[in-house]
């Protein structure tokens, strides 16, 4: 049976976010977009020449998750690393503008992760990554752990957002989960393959389908998902939330029970950033007292709004309520 939620309960959970604080720990990035026109091929090499007419910057990675938490109405603290460079200054300024506390950022002697995308006519032609994704060294790990312990003091939920950029090493993961468990707050994990099984104790573990199949060494049979509780035992997580693209989501509990969350997207324009939006709303709803099932439903509505926007974008509670009303109006009713 597909999961549902009443409008009254949805509104109550969204309103409750205003008094909650969510801690995000993970790899923050600066996304840069160079947008222009192509009308000739370079005489130097067989590549298009892009005449840039617009330069845009956006928060990426854990920073995008943080701004989605803020857009949801909760207070957000972000523990991440930035370099002593222009990209780090730009990222810090953008966080401040988005109303996100940035005094928990740890400055390190490595470049701020920056991804520059070159686009023409809504098509990406090239992406340039500037980063150092080696694991943080011991002194920086200690500084990050101290920042986590400070920021967790008043947190109502923890997000661990891993992009394999070197911050979420096993020591940091363990320290963050221990801090959350001490406060008895929910833990939401968006993992990558490198430390897939290091997040023991998560409330909701949210890999994508490819990551889960790679980690388990076999494709998960969604038509016969009886093996999923065993996978949850290996992960030591309470719930597994699997995003399935146009099929929506699947939520599986460790104690049994597998629920479907059908997609509610009316128009898919760009899927970039949808996963970050899902993660942010999972944490915000759990922090507000919602169940894992309610969090999955709300996050699914948020994702349906996000994919109708260009690039990594934020989603507000008002937009979720509008999407809920629109979906309720357009759902075919069974004849009696």
Secondary structure, 3 states (H helix, E strand, C coil): CCCCCCHHHHHHHHHHHHHCEEEEEECEEEEEEEEEEEEEECCCCCCEEEEEEEEEEEEEEHHHHHHHHHHCCCEEEEECEEECCHHHHHHHHHHHHCCCECCCCEEECCCCCEEEEEEECCEEEEEEEECCCCCCCHHHHHHHHHHHHHHHHHCCEEEEECCCCCCCCHHHHHHHHHHHHHHCCEEEEECCHHHHHHCCCCCEECCEHHHHHHHHCCCCCCCCHHHHHHHHHHHCCCEEEEECHHHCEEEEECCCCEEEECCCCCCCCCCCCHHHHHHHHHHHHHHCCCCHHHHHHHHHHHHHHHCCCCCCCCCCHHHHHHHHHHHHHHCCCCCC
